[in-house]
Amino acid sequence: VISTFGIGIVYSLLETDIRAIFALYYFDLGPDVYPGFARWVVALDLILRLPGELLHQYEALVPTNPVFYKACTSGVAYTFGDFVSQIYQGRTLASLDLPRSFRSGAAGFIGHGPL
């Protein structure tokens, strides 16, 4: 369930860039327009631009509702932090305590983020 939710979020954030990369290889424009190495360069450029674009989108949204977005950021950070701490403690992915991670994320969303 968590992986499906995560894949959905990643796809919704990266949908345009993923479609652009697939279009580079789906449509053959001929070697004179896009030689083989140029397709790799364009795909690499799209991938390298992603972190900057996502940060700019986040920065544009924060002023519209700062408390909500800070709470969401804090909740996600607390949840990932709990996942990392459980793995560091020696748990496997099958033995992770998901309710604990949910409680930690809720504490970040409710208690830390809005403050």
ChimeraX attribute file (.defattr): number of C-alpha atoms within 10 A of each C-alpha:
attribute: neighborCount
match mode: 1-to-1
recipient: residues
	/A:1	6
	/A:2	8
	/A:3	8
	/A:4	9
	/A:5	10
	/A:6	11
	/A:7	12
	/A:8	13
	/A:9	12
	/A:10	11
	/A:11	13
	/A:12	10
	/A:13	13
	/A:14	14
	/A:15	12
	/A:16	10
	/A:17	16
	/A:18	14
	/A:19	11
	/A:20	14
	/A:21	17
	/A:22	11
	/A:23	11
	/A:24	16
	/A:25	14
	/A:26	10
	/A:27	8
	/A:28	10
	/A:29	11
	/A:30	9
	/A:31	10
	/A:32	7
	/A:33	10
	/A:34	15
	/A:35	11
	/A:36	12
	/A:37	10
	/A:38	13
	/A:39	15
	/A:40	15
	/A:41	11
	/A:42	15
	/A:43	18
	/A:44	12
	/A:45	11
	/A:46	14
	/A:47	14
	/A:48	11
	/A:49	11
	/A:50	14
	/A:51	10
	/A:52	10
	/A:53	11
	/A:54	13
	/A:55	11
	/A:56	11
	/A:57	11
	/A:58	12
	/A:59	13
	/A:60	10
	/A:61	12
	/A:62	13
	/A:63	10
	/A:64	10
	/A:65	9
	/A:66	14
	/A:67	15
	/A:68	15
	/A:69	19
	/A:70	18
	/A:71	22
	/A:72	19
	/A:73	16
	/A:74	22
	/A:75	24
	/A:76	18
	/A:77	16
	/A:78	23
	/A:79	23
	/A:80	15
	/A:81	15
	/A:82	21
	/A:83	21
	/A:84	12
	/A:85	13
	/A:86	19
	/A:87	14
	/A:88	10
	/A:89	9
	/A:90	10
	/A:91	14
	/A:92	11
	/A:93	11
	/A:94	7
	/A:95	10
	/A:96	15
	/A:97	14
	/A:98	16
	/A:99	9
	/A:100	14
	/A:101	19
	/A:102	17
	/A:103	15
	/A:104	21
	/A:105	25
	/A:106	20
	/A:107	17
	/A:108	22
	/A:109	25
	/A:110	16
	/A:111	13
	/A:112	15
	/A:113	20
	/A:114	15
	/A:115	9
